[in-house]
Amino acid sequence: MITEKDVQSRVEITPLNGNEILVNMGPHHPSTHGVIRFILYLDGEICVRAVPDVGYLHRSIEKIAEGMPYSFFMPYTDRVDYVAAVNCNLGYALAVEQAAGLEVPERATWLRMLGSELNRINSHLIGVGALAMDVGATTPFVHAIREREYIMDLLEIQTGTRMNNNYVRFSGVCQDVPQDFFSKTEKFLNHFDLFLGEFDRLISTNKIFVERLKNVGIVTGDQALSYSFSGPNLRASGIGHDLRRLDPYCFYPDMDFDIPQGVGIKGTVGDSYDRYIVRIEEMVESVKIIRQILSKIKEGPIQSKVPKKLVLPEGETYHRTEAPRGELGFHIVSDGKSTSPYRIKIRTGSFASMTSLAEVFKGMMVADVVAYFASLDVVAPEVDR
């Protein structure tokens, strides 16, 4: 048993009450998928109080941005969410382009969207696979990782790297794709349609899996808004908020796709199962979007001219995109003189999701703590920047 004296913490450890014991979960716990720590006050197996302790992965990249030209910061955005690097590249590029009034060629925009949607599937495969593994089902994770490898191969062809893609450039992308890339992508989509049906039969209706998630960690729509949820976690609570539709960017207004929402399909709206099934359905919609991109993309330039010395007008700009874990926003402050930003603030979905933990964990069994946190699909770099 761990006592208050045993715990060296950057957060306040309050005295134990009655039969409480203090359990240090993390920062190197398998279910945290990174260096995140929870200080749990338990009465038996019931969580009475919980204190999230973050900051173990803090790299100060927002401060680093202030010391380099705007274009030099692009590789750092890969590290905001290493599972969805192209989405992060795109969010930053759009913010700078909005402030500077830069034009983007049509083909480059389609390629940006294609990489972003491949990354969305990539990310959700990790999310649903790891969720299944965290509640005791190992096999689905292996299947998800196998499919992710196919996507990584496609991203390597498109961007030149498997992770930390550093693909997007201001006013375009860094390279075009070979002619056979689109046929390879189409071949993968045809295979992936079959896989999703197989994965659904494997785990989505498994009795133990459903019982571990339904009615666990219920977050109502009002609560989700109060926690500043966004992305799949907000939509799972019954609120159909998707920035690709509500505050569109790129060519998403031309895309035909649905916005999956939680409906309490197995339990209550906003429970952990809804957060799982929304991600499954979003992969279906991403496949639909990619097929439309393949049918619309045409030959053309992939880069427009960018001033050699890029200085943004004095003032502030904020641009947000729909990343796999919710709203990814870049707030840039410029003094109008320097080639470096005066200040950059990055808004991420994972950081907002963490705000719910202290309240939702109360009254949960320890096993449900793991299930709820896994259903949020938090990635540690989005929490610590």
C-alpha positions as CSV (number, residue, x, y, z in Angstrom):
1,M,0.0,0.0,0.0
2,I,1.2,3.5,-0.9
3,T,0.9,6.2,1.7
4,E,1.0,10.0,1.3
5,K,4.7,10.0,2.5
6,D,5.7,7.6,-0.2
7,V,4.3,9.7,-3.0
8,Q,6.4,12.5,-4.5
9,S,4.0,14.6,-6.5
10,R,3.6,17.9,-8.1
11,V,-0.1,17.9,-7.0
12,E,-1.4,18.2,-3.5
13,I,-2.0,14.9,-1.7
14,T,-4.9,15.3,0.7
15,P,-5.2,13.2,3.9
16,L,-6.8,9.8,3.7
17,N,-10.3,9.4,5.2
18,G,-11.6,6.3,6.9
19,N,-10.8,3.1,5.0
20,E,-9.2,4.9,2.0
21,I,-6.0,3.8,0.5
22,L,-3.8,5.7,-2.0
23,V,-3.0,4.0,-5.3
24,N,-0.5,5.6,-7.7
25,M,-1.6,4.6,-11.2
26,G,1.1,5.5,-13.7
27,P,2.9,7.4,-15.1
28,H,4.2,4.1,-16.6
29,H,0.9,2.1,-16.4
30,P,0.0,0.1,-19.6
31,S,-3.5,1.5,-19.8
32,T,-2.3,5.2,-19.9
33,H,-0.6,4.6,-23.3
34,G,2.1,7.1,-22.4
35,V,3.3,9.0,-19.4
36,I,0.1,10.1,-17.6
37,R,-0.5,9.5,-13.9
38,F,-3.6,9.2,-11.8
39,I,-3.6,9.5,-8.0
40,L,-6.6,7.3,-7.0
41,Y,-8.1,7.3,-3.5
42,L,-9.8,3.9,-3.2
43,D,-12.3,2.4,-0.7
44,G,-11.9,-1.2,-1.5
45,E,-12.2,-1.3,-5.3
46,I,-14.3,1.9,-5.5
47,C,-12.6,5.1,-6.6
48,V,-13.6,7.8,-4.0
49,R,-11.4,10.6,-5.4
50,A,-9.0,11.0,-8.3
51,V,-6.4,13.5,-9.2
52,P,-4.9,13.5,-12.7
53,D,-1.2,14.5,-12.8
54,V,0.1,15.5,-16.2
55,G,3.2,17.1,-17.5
56,Y,5.6,14.2,-17.7
57,L,5.8,14.6,-21.5
58,H,6.0,18.4,-21.6
59,R,8.5,19.5,-24.3
60,S,7.6,23.2,-24.4
61,I,7.0,23.2,-28.2
62,E,4.8,26.3,-28.0
63,K,7.8,28.2,-26.5
64,I,10.1,26.7,-29.1
65,A,7.9,28.1,-31.9
66,E,8.7,31.6,-30.7
67,G,12.4,31.1,-31.5
68,M,12.2,30.0,-35.1
69,P,10.6,31.1,-38.5
70,Y,7.1,29.9,-39.1
71,S,8.1,27.2,-41.7
72,F,10.7,25.7,-39.3
73,F,8.0,24.8,-36.8
74,M,6.1,22.5,-39.2
75,P,8.0,19.3,-38.1
76,Y,7.2,20.1,-34.5
77,T,3.5,19.9,-35.2
78,D,4.0,16.2,-36.1
79,R,4.7,15.6,-32.4
80,V,1.5,17.2,-31.2
81,D,-0.3,14.0,-32.1
82,Y,2.2,11.4,-33.5
83,V,-0.7,9.1,-34.5
84,A,-2.2,11.8,-36.8
85,A,0.7,13.9,-37.9
86,V,-0.8,15.1,-41.2
87,N,-3.9,16.4,-39.4
88,C,-1.6,18.5,-37.2
89,N,0.5,19.7,-40.2
90,L,-2.7,20.8,-41.9
91,G,-4.1,22.6,-38.8
92,Y,-0.9,24.7,-38.5
93,A,-0.6,25.4,-42.2
94,L,-4.2,26.6,-42.5
95,A,-3.7,29.0,-39.5
96,V,-0.7,30.6,-41.1
97,E,-2.2,30.7,-44.6
98,Q,-5.3,32.3,-43.1
99,A,-3.3,35.1,-41.6
100,A,-0.9,35.5,-44.5
101,G,-3.6,35.2,-47.2
102,L,-1.7,32.4,-49.0
103,E,-3.4,30.5,-51.9
104,V,-3.3,26.7,-52.1
105,P,-3.5,24.8,-55.4
106,E,-6.5,22.5,-55.8
107,R,-4.5,19.3,-56.1
108,A,-2.5,20.1,-53.0
109,T,-5.8,20.6,-51.0
110,W,-7.1,17.2,-52.2
111,L,-3.8,15.5,-51.2
112,R,-3.9,17.2,-47.8
113,M,-7.4,15.9,-47.2
114,L,-6.4,12.4,-48.4
115,G,-3.6,12.2,-46.0
116,S,-5.8,13.6,-43.2
117,E,-8.5,11.0,-43.7
118,L,-5.9,8.1,-43.9
119,N,-4.5,9.4,-40.6
120,R,-8.0,9.5,-39.1
121,I,-8.5,5.8,-39.9
122,N,-5.0,5.1,-38.7
123,S,-5.7,6.9,-35.4
124,H,-9.1,5.3,-34.8
125,L,-7.7,1.8,-35.4
126,I,-5.3,2.5,-32.5
127,G,-8.1,3.9,-30.4
128,V,-10.6,1.0,-30.8
129,G,-7.8,-1.7,-30.8
130,A,-6.2,-0.4,-27.6
131,L,-9.6,0.0,-25.9
132,A,-10.4,-3.7,-26.5
133,M,-6.9,-4.6,-25.2
134,D,-7.3,-2.5,-22.1
135,V,-10.5,-4.3,-21.1
136,G,-9.0,-7.7,-21.7
137,A,-9.4,-8.6,-25.5
138,T,-5.9,-8.9,-27.1
139,T,-6.9,-10.3,-30.5
140,P,-8.7,-7.2,-31.8
141,F,-5.7,-5.0,-31.1
142,V,-3.5,-7.3,-33.3
143,H,-6.0,-7.1,-36.1
144,A,-6.2,-3.3,-35.8
145,I,-2.4,-3.0,-35.9
146,R,-2.2,-5.2,-39.0
147,E,-4.6,-2.9,-40.9
148,R,-2.8,0.1,-39.7
149,E,0.4,-1.2,-41.3
150,Y,-1.3,-1.0,-44.7
151,I,-2.2,2.6,-44.1
152,M,1.4,3.3,-42.9
153,D,2.6,1.9,-46.2
154,L,0.3,4.3,-48.1
155,L,1.4,7.2,-46.0
156,E,5.0,6.3,-46.7
157,I,4.3,6.4,-50.4
158,Q,2.5,9.8,-50.1
159,T,4.7,11.6,-47.6
160,G,8.0,9.7,-47.6
161,T,7.7,8.6,-44.0
162,R,5.5,6.3,-41.9
163,M,5.2,8.5,-38.9
164,N,6.0,12.2,-38.1
165,N,5.2,12.8,-41.8
166,N,6.1,16.5,-42.0
167,Y,4.1,16.5,-45.3
168,V,2.2,19.8,-45.5
169,R,3.9,23.0,-46.5
170,F,2.6,26.5,-46.6
171,S,0.6,26.9,-49.8
172,G,0.9,23.2,-50.7
173,V,2.5,19.9,-49.9
174,C,6.1,18.7,-50.0
175,Q,5.8,16.2,-52.8
176,D,3.3,14.7,-55.3
177,V,2.2,11.0,-55.3
178,P,3.2,8.4,-57.9
179,Q,0.5,7.5,-60.5
180,D,-0.2,4.1,-59.0
181,F,-0.8,5.5,-55.5
182,F,-4.5,6.1,-56.1
183,S,-5.1,2.5,-57.4
184,K,-3.2,1.2,-54.3
185,T,-5.4,3.3,-52.1
186,E,-8.6,2.1,-53.8
187,K,-7.4,-1.5,-53.4
188,F,-6.9,-0.9,-49.7
189,L,-10.3,0.6,-49.2
190,N,-12.0,-2.4,-50.8
191,H,-10.1,-4.6,-48.4
192,F,-10.8,-2.4,-45.4
193,D,-14.5,-2.5,-46.0
194,L,-14.4,-6.3,-45.5
195,F,-12.1,-5.9,-42.4
196,L,-14.5,-3.5,-40.7
197,G,-17.3,-6.1,-41.0
198,E,-14.9,-8.7,-39.7
199,F,-13.8,-6.5,-36.8
200,D,-17.4,-5.7,-35.9
201,R,-18.3,-9.3,-35.7
202,L,-15.2,-10.1,-33.7
203,I,-15.7,-7.6,-30.8
204,S,-18.6,-5.1,-31.2
205,T,-21.2,-7.6,-30.1
206,N,-19.0,-9.7,-27.8
207,K,-21.0,-10.0,-24.6
208,I,-18.0,-9.5,-22.2
209,F,-16.8,-6.5,-24.2
210,V,-20.2,-4.9,-24.3
211,E,-20.7,-5.4,-20.5
212,R,-17.4,-3.8,-19.8
213,L,-18.3,-0.6,-21.7
214,K,-22.1,-0.1,-21.6
215,N,-23.4,2.3,-19.0
216,V,-19.7,3.0,-17.9
217,G,-18.5,6.5,-17.8
218,I,-21.7,8.1,-18.9
219,V,-21.1,11.7,-20.1
220,T,-24.3,13.6,-21.0
221,G,-24.4,16.2,-23.8
222,D,-24.4,19.1,-21.2
223,Q,-21.6,17.5,-19.3
224,A,-19.5,17.0,-22.5
225,L,-19.9,20.7,-23.3
226,S,-19.0,21.8,-19.8
227,Y,-15.8,19.6,-20.1
228,S,-15.1,21.3,-23.5
229,F,-15.2,17.9,-25.2
230,S,-14.9,17.8,-29.0
231,G,-14.6,15.3,-31.8
232,P,-15.7,11.7,-31.3
233,N,-16.1,12.1,-27.5
234,L,-18.5,15.0,-27.9
235,R,-20.4,13.3,-30.7
236,A,-20.7,10.1,-28.6
237,S,-22.7,12.2,-26.1
238,G,-25.3,12.9,-28.7
239,I,-24.1,16.3,-30.1
240,G,-23.4,16.2,-33.8
241,H,-20.6,18.7,-33.8
242,D,-18.1,18.2,-36.6
243,L,-15.9,21.1,-37.8
244,R,-15.7,19.6,-41.3
245,R,-19.4,20.4,-41.6
246,L,-20.0,23.2,-39.2
247,D,-16.8,25.3,-39.8
248,P,-15.6,23.8,-43.0
249,Y,-12.2,24.0,-44.5
250,C,-10.4,22.6,-47.6
251,F,-13.0,21.0,-49.8
252,Y,-15.1,19.3,-47.1
253,P,-18.2,21.3,-48.1
254,D,-18.1,19.3,-51.3
255,M,-18.0,15.9,-49.5
256,D,-21.0,13.7,-48.8
257,F,-20.6,12.1,-45.4
258,D,-22.6,11.5,-42.2
259,I,-21.7,12.6,-38.7
260,P,-22.0,9.5,-36.4
261,Q,-23.5,10.3,-32.9
262,G,-24.0,8.3,-29.8
263,V,-27.6,6.9,-29.4
264,G,-27.1,4.5,-26.5
265,I,-27.0,1.6,-28.9
266,K,-26.2,-0.9,-26.1
267,G,-26.7,1.2,-22.9
268,T,-27.0,4.9,-22.3
269,V,-26.2,7.8,-24.6
270,G,-22.6,9.0,-23.9
271,D,-21.3,5.8,-22.3
272,S,-18.0,4.2,-23.1
273,Y,-19.6,1.9,-25.7
274,D,-20.9,4.9,-27.6
275,R,-17.5,6.4,-27.7
276,Y,-16.2,3.1,-29.2
277,I,-18.9,2.7,-31.8
278,V,-18.7,6.3,-32.9
279,R,-15.1,5.7,-33.9
280,I,-16.0,2.5,-35.8
281,E,-18.7,4.5,-37.7
282,E,-16.3,7.4,-38.4
283,M,-13.9,5.0,-40.1
284,V,-16.7,4.0,-42.4
285,E,-17.3,7.7,-43.2
286,S,-13.6,8.4,-43.8
287,V,-13.5,5.6,-46.3
288,K,-16.5,7.3,-48.0
289,I,-14.6,10.6,-48.1
290,I,-11.4,9.1,-49.5
291,R,-13.3,7.5,-52.3
292,Q,-14.8,10.9,-53.2
293,I,-11.4,12.5,-53.1
294,L,-10.0,9.8,-55.5
295,S,-12.8,10.5,-57.9
296,K,-12.3,14.3,-57.8
297,I,-8.5,14.8,-57.7
298,K,-7.0,16.1,-60.9
299,E,-3.5,16.8,-62.2
300,G,-2.0,20.2,-61.3
301,P,0.6,22.0,-59.2
302,I,1.1,21.0,-55.6
303,Q,2.7,24.3,-54.4
304,S,2.1,28.0,-54.8
305,K,4.7,30.7,-54.2
306,V,5.4,31.7,-50.6
307,P,7.4,34.8,-49.6
308,K,11.0,33.9,-48.8
309,K,10.7,36.0,-45.7
310,L,7.2,35.2,-44.3
311,V,6.0,37.8,-41.8
312,L,2.4,37.7,-40.7
313,P,0.4,40.9,-40.3
314,E,0.2,42.2,-36.8
315,G,-2.6,40.7,-34.7
316,E,-4.0,37.3,-33.8
317,T,-5.5,34.5,-35.8
318,Y,-7.1,31.2,-34.8
319,H,-7.9,28.3,-37.1
320,R,-9.4,25.0,-36.0
321,T,-9.7,21.7,-37.7
322,E,-11.4,18.4,-37.0
323,A,-8.5,16.1,-35.9
324,P,-9.1,12.5,-34.9
325,R,-9.3,13.5,-31.2
326,G,-11.4,16.5,-31.6
327,E,-10.9,20.2,-32.2
328,L,-7.2,21.0,-33.1
329,G,-6.8,24.8,-33.0
330,F,-3.8,27.0,-33.6
331,H,-3.9,30.4,-32.1
332,I,-1.1,32.6,-33.5
333,V,-0.1,36.0,-32.3
334,S,2.2,38.1,-34.6
335,D,3.9,41.4,-33.9
336,G,3.9,42.2,-37.6
337,K,7.7,42.5,-37.8
338,S,9.3,39.2,-37.0
339,T,9.5,36.0,-39.1
340,S,8.7,34.1,-35.9
341,P,5.4,34.1,-34.0
342,Y,5.2,36.2,-30.9
343,R,3.0,33.5,-29.3
344,I,1.5,30.2,-30.4
345,K,-1.2,28.3,-28.4
346,I,-2.3,24.9,-29.5
347,R,-5.8,23.6,-28.5
348,T,-6.1,19.8,-28.5
349,G,-8.9,17.4,-27.9
350,S,-7.0,15.1,-25.5
351,F,-6.3,18.0,-23.1
352,A,-10.0,18.9,-22.9
353,S,-10.9,15.2,-22.4
354,M,-8.7,15.1,-19.3
355,T,-10.8,17.7,-17.6
356,S,-13.6,15.1,-17.0
357,L,-11.5,12.5,-15.2
358,A,-11.6,13.8,-11.6
359,E,-15.4,14.0,-11.6
360,V,-16.3,10.9,-13.8
361,F,-13.9,8.6,-11.9
362,K,-15.7,9.2,-8.6
363,G,-17.7,6.0,-7.6
364,M,-16.2,3.9,-10.4
365,M,-14.6,0.5,-9.9
366,V,-10.9,0.5,-10.6
367,A,-11.5,-1.7,-13.7
368,D,-14.0,0.8,-15.0
369,V,-11.5,3.6,-14.5
370,V,-9.3,1.9,-17.1
371,A,-12.3,1.3,-19.5
372,Y,-13.4,5.0,-19.3
373,F,-10.0,6.4,-19.9
374,A,-9.4,4.1,-22.8
375,S,-12.7,5.1,-24.4
376,L,-11.6,8.8,-24.4
377,D,-8.6,7.8,-26.7
378,V,-6.2,10.3,-25.1
379,V,-2.7,10.6,-26.6
380,A,-0.2,12.0,-24.2
381,P,1.6,14.5,-26.4
382,E,-1.7,16.3,-27.0
383,V,-1.9,16.8,-23.2
384,D,1.6,18.0,-22.6
385,R,2.9,20.6,-25.1
